[in-house]
Amino acid sequence: MAPGISVKVAVVGGGSIGLRHQRVLQDLNHEVVLISGHKDSAKYKLLQTALDQESFEYVVVASATSQHFDDLDCLIKNNFSGRVLIEKPVFDKSKHTKPHKFAAVAVGYNLRFHPAVLWLQQTLPKLGAVTSASFYVGQYLPTWRPGSDYQNSSSAKHISGGGVLRDLSHELDLVQNTLGDWQKLTAIGGKFSNLNIETDDTFAILMQTQKCEAVSIQMNYTDQLTQRNITLNGNNGTINIDLVNCVSTFNDSRTNFDVKPDDTYIAQHKAMLSSDMQNICTFGDATKIVETIEAIEKSVKKSKWIIQ
């Protein structure tokens, strides 16, 4: 699809991320139809009703994680043949989908489009063999979505597919995309804070991947400083990335990036609509992340290493 061509888009889900996709796509001059059973501004309450009434070239599935499979199944049953972007994680647990006719399907790990992450992919070969890696993400859930009660959010509820391990699975995608598939892992995690939620709020994961013998990943809902950092040590030095302040360092060299909050979403939608899949998270990549999440949960439950 040629750049600059306006398309008709269905955004499924009226939560904060669905409304963000709606706004970003409208700013890109696309016609956007919102579908939500909980938002008064939505044109339709059900995806099936929207598909019966209108034709779309692009569908963004941004409903609760636990609803993704049903929404995707609805598109498949209706023989939808346009492009589909599913918010991350693709599913709340491993599931098998039926064959589809989509022109393209991808999953919304938009941090792949952050300039510092793109810089990392270009700079990584200079590091030589990676000897250790650390990924950290922490954000205080009560202040995550201003104007809404965190206790009623999808993050706080099992039925919605919430929990820090799924909400902040960007880090799992970045590890997989940068350092390859994991070979073995172990983890500690659960609900450790006094937040009024039923889901997990903290995880610490240790894994060995195809390209690195020692990878640590920490994620939580409790960090009131809001931090997102990546550190890679290699035979030729150290790379550090601060994704909140948009700064990267390779040994003595420092690079600053000018990144606005919507930039990665804009880049992701432009890539989807132009069929530029170079930095897109594929459906296959995303299903591997769900399998990784389940392996991490299994490790916590059994207090043991999980071997791939």
C-alpha positions in Angstrom: 0.0 0.0 0.0 1.5 3.3 -1.1 2.6 5.8 1.7 0.1 8.5 2.3 -3.0 6.6 1.1 -5.9 6.8 3.5 -7.5 3.5 4.6 -10.5 2.5 6.6 -9.4 1.1 10.0 -11.3 -0.8 12.7 -9.8 -0.4 16.2 -11.2 -3.1 18.5 -11.1 -2.0 22.1 -11.9 1.2 23.9 -9.3 1.1 26.7 -6.2 3.4 26.9 -4.3 1.5 24.2 -7.2 1.3 21.8 -7.9 5.0 22.1 -4.3 5.7 21.5 -4.3 3.7 18.3 -7.5 5.5 17.3 -5.9 8.9 17.8 -2.6 8.0 16.1 -4.3 6.6 13.1 -6.7 9.6 12.8 -3.6 11.9 13.0 -2.2 9.9 10.1 -5.4 10.9 8.2 -7.0 7.4 8.2 -10.7 6.8 8.7 -11.0 5.0 12.1 -14.1 3.2 13.4 -13.9 2.4 17.1 -15.5 -0.9 18.3 -16.1 -1.4 22.1 -18.8 -2.6 24.3 -17.7 -0.3 27.1 -17.0 3.1 25.4 -19.9 5.4 24.6 -18.0 7.0 21.7 -17.6 3.6 19.9 -19.6 3.2 16.7 -20.2 -0.5 17.3 -20.2 -2.6 20.4 -19.3 -5.9 18.6 -16.7 -6.7 15.9 -19.1 -9.0 14.1 -21.7 -6.1 13.8 -19.0 -3.8 12.3 -17.9 -6.5 9.8 -21.5 -7.0 8.8 -22.1 -3.3 8.2 -18.7 -2.0 6.8 -15.6 -3.0 5.0 -12.1 -2.4 6.4 -8.6 -2.6 5.0 -6.8 -2.6 8.4 -7.9 -3.9 11.8 -6.2 -3.2 15.1 -7.1 -5.7 17.9 -6.6 -3.7 21.1 -9.1 -5.4 23.3 -8.3 -7.1 26.6 -5.6 -9.8 26.1 -8.0 -12.6 27.0 -10.3 -11.4 24.2 -7.7 -11.4 21.4 -8.2 -14.9 20.3 -12.0 -14.5 19.9 -11.5 -11.2 18.0 -9.0 -12.9 15.7 -11.2 -15.9 15.3 -14.1 -13.5 14.3 -11.9 -12.0 11.6 -10.9 -15.4 10.3 -14.5 -16.7 10.2 -15.5 -13.6 8.2 -12.7 -14.2 5.7 -11.1 -10.8 6.4 -8.3 -10.3 3.9 -6.8 -7.0 5.0 -4.0 -6.2 7.4 -4.2 -7.1 11.1 -2.2 -5.8 14.0 -2.8 -7.4 17.4 -1.7 -5.7 20.6 0.8 -7.5 22.7 0.9 -10.1 24.1 -0.9 -11.9 21.2 -2.8 -14.2 23.6 -3.0 -14.7 27.4 -1.9 -18.4 26.9 -0.9 -20.6 24.0 -3.6 -21.2 21.5 -3.9 -22.6 18.0 -5.5 -20.4 15.3 -7.2 -21.5 12.1 -5.8 -20.7 8.6 -6.5 -17.1 7.6 -6.6 -14.9 4.5 -5.0 -11.8 6.0 -2.7 -9.8 3.8 -0.4 -9.3 6.8 -0.6 -10.0 10.5 1.7 -8.8 13.2 1.8 -8.1 16.9 2.3 -4.7 18.6 5.7 -4.8 20.1 6.2 -1.2 19.1 9.4 -0.8 21.2 11.2 -2.4 18.2 10.7 1.0 16.5 12.3 3.0 19.3 15.3 4.8 17.8 17.5 3.6 20.6 16.5 0.0 19.9 17.1 0.5 16.2 20.5 1.9 17.1 21.1 -1.2 19.2 20.5 -3.5 16.3 23.0 -1.5 14.2 25.6 -1.2 17.0 25.5 -4.7 18.4 27.9 -6.3 15.9 30.6 -3.9 17.2 30.2 -5.3 20.7 31.6 -8.7 19.7 30.4 -11.8 21.6 27.8 -10.8 24.2 29.0 -12.1 27.6 26.1 -10.9 29.8 22.9 -8.9 29.4 20.5 -7.1 31.7 17.0 -5.9 30.9 15.0 -3.9 33.5 11.6 -2.3 33.4 9.6 -0.9 36.3 6.6 1.5 36.4 4.2 2.2 39.3 0.8 0.8 38.2 -1.4 3.4 40.1 0.1 6.2 38.0 0.4 4.3 34.8 -2.9 5.4 33.3 -3.8 8.9 34.5 -7.4 9.5 35.2 -8.3 5.9 35.8 -8.4 3.6 38.8 -5.6 1.0 38.5 -7.7 -1.5 40.5 -10.2 -1.6 37.7 -7.7 -1.9 34.9 -7.1 -5.0 32.8 -3.6 -5.1 34.4 -5.2 -5.9 37.8 -7.4 -8.8 36.7 -6.7 -12.4 35.8 -9.8 -12.6 33.6 -8.5 -9.8 31.4 -5.1 -11.5 30.9 -3.3 -8.9 33.0 -0.2 -9.0 35.1 3.3 -7.6 34.8 4.7 -10.6 32.9 2.2 -10.0 30.1 1.9 -6.2 30.3 5.6 -5.7 30.2 6.5 -8.5 27.8 8.3 -6.0 25.6 11.4 -7.0 27.4 10.9 -10.7 26.5 10.5 -9.6 22.9 13.6 -7.4 23.0 15.7 -10.3 24.4 14.4 -12.8 21.8 14.8 -10.3 18.9 18.3 -9.2 20.0 19.9 -12.3 21.6 17.9 -15.2 20.1 15.6 -17.8 21.5 16.1 -18.9 25.1 17.6 -22.4 25.8 17.0 -22.6 29.5 15.5 -20.3 32.2 14.5 -19.9 35.8 12.5 -17.3 37.6 11.1 -15.8 40.8 7.8 -13.9 40.6 4.4 -13.2 41.9 2.4 -10.6 43.8 4.9 -9.2 46.3 3.6 -5.7 46.9 0.6 -4.2 48.7 -1.0 -3.1 45.4 -4.8 -3.9 45.4 -4.6 -6.3 42.4 -5.0 -10.0 41.9 -2.3 -10.4 39.3 1.5 -10.7 39.6 3.5 -7.5 40.1 7.1 -8.6 40.1 9.3 -11.0 38.2 13.0 -11.7 38.1 14.1 -14.0 35.3 17.5 -15.6 34.5 18.0 -17.2 31.1 20.5 -18.5 28.7 19.9 -17.7 25.0 21.4 -18.6 21.7 23.7 -15.6 21.7 24.3 -14.9 25.4 25.1 -17.3 28.4 23.7 -15.0 31.1 20.6 -12.8 30.6 18.7 -11.3 33.5 15.3 -9.7 33.1 13.5 -7.8 35.9 10.0 -6.3 35.6 7.6 -4.8 38.1 4.5 -2.6 38.7 6.1 -0.9 41.8 9.0 1.3 40.6 7.9 4.9 41.3 10.9 6.3 39.4 9.8 4.7 36.1 12.8 3.0 34.6 13.5 1.0 31.4 17.1 0.1 30.8 19.2 -2.4 28.8 22.8 -3.2 29.5 24.9 -5.5 27.3 28.5 -6.5 28.0 30.7 -7.9 25.3 34.2 -8.7 24.4 34.6 -5.1 22.9 32.9 -3.1 25.7 29.5 -2.2 27.1 26.3 -0.9 25.7 23.7 0.8 27.9 20.3 2.1 26.8 18.0 4.3 28.9 14.6 4.0 27.1 12.9 6.5 29.4 15.4 9.3 28.8 16.2 8.2 25.3 20.0 7.9 25.7 22.4 5.2 24.5 26.0 4.7 25.4 28.6 2.5 23.8 31.8 2.7 25.9 32.7 6.4 25.7 30.3 7.3 22.9 26.9 8.7 23.9 23.9 9.3 21.7 20.7 11.2 22.5 17.4 10.6 20.7 14.5 12.9 20.3 11.5 10.6 20.8 7.9 11.7 21.3 5.4 9.4 23.0 3.5 8.4 19.9 6.6 8.0 17.6 6.9 4.2 17.9 3.2 3.7 17.3 3.3 5.9 14.2 6.3 4.0 12.8 4.7 0.7 13.5 1.4 1.6 11.7 3.3 3.1 8.8 5.3 -0.2 8.5 2.2 -2.3 8.6 0.4 -0.3 5.9 3.4 -0.2 3.6 4.2 -3.9 4.1 7.6 -3.1 5.5 8.0 -6.0 7.9 11.7 -5.6 8.7 11.1 -4.4 12.3 7.6 -5.8 12.8 7.0 -8.5 15.4 5.6 -11.5 13.4 2.8 -13.6 14.7 5.3 -16.5 15.0 7.7 -14.4 17.1 4.8 -13.3 19.4 3.5 -16.9 19.9 7.1 -17.8 21.1 6.8 -15.0 23.7 3.6 -16.5 25.0 5.4 -19.9 25.3 8.2 -18.1 27.1 5.7 -16.6 29.6 4.2 -20.0 30.3 7.7 -21.4 30.8 8.5 -18.6 33.3 5.3 -19.3 35.2 6.1 -23.0 35.2 9.6 -22.3 36.6 8.1 -20.2 39.4 5.5 -22.9 40.2 8.0 -25.8 40.3 11.0 -23.8 41.5 13.3 -25.3 38.8 15.1 -24.6 35.6 13.1 -25.1 32.5 15.0 -26.5 29.5 13.8 -25.6 26.0 
